[in-house]
Amino acid sequence: MNMRDLAGWYLTALDDMGIEQTNLMGFAFGGWLAAEMATMDPKRFSKLVLVNPMGIKPPT
């Protein structure tokens, strides 16, 4: 399983719970996951907070 698969699993879980729109926050590994989820379904999330996310390289 890769990060995109994991993000898809969580998006499906949100669907199963009937959550159509929400805020999303992720810290460290969860920040990477949250960023992936937000790129896969940007309209679902009103706000996105990433705290020290892993796996994201800022431009140099």
Secondary structure in CASP SS format (residue, H / E / C, confidence):
PFRMAT SS
TARGET T0000
AUTHOR 0000-0000-0000
METHOD secondary structure of the structure
MODEL  1
M C 1.00
N C 1.00
M H 1.00
R H 1.00
D H 1.00
L H 1.00
A H 1.00
G H 1.00
W H 1.00
Y H 1.00
L H 1.00
T H 1.00
A H 1.00
L H 1.00
D H 1.00
D H 1.00
M C 1.00
G C 1.00
I C 1.00
E C 1.00
Q C 1.00
T E 1.00
N E 1.00
L E 1.00
M E 1.00
G E 1.00
F E 1.00
A C 1.00
F H 1.00
G H 1.00
G H 1.00
W H 1.00
L H 1.00
A H 1.00
A H 1.00
E H 1.00
M H 1.00
A H 1.00
T H 1.00
M H 1.00
D C 1.00
P H 1.00
K H 1.00
R H 1.00
F E 1.00
S E 1.00
K E 1.00
L E 1.00
V E 1.00
L E 1.00
V E 1.00
N C 1.00
P C 1.00
M C 1.00
G C 1.00
I C 1.00
K C 1.00
P C 1.00
P C 1.00
T C 1.00
END
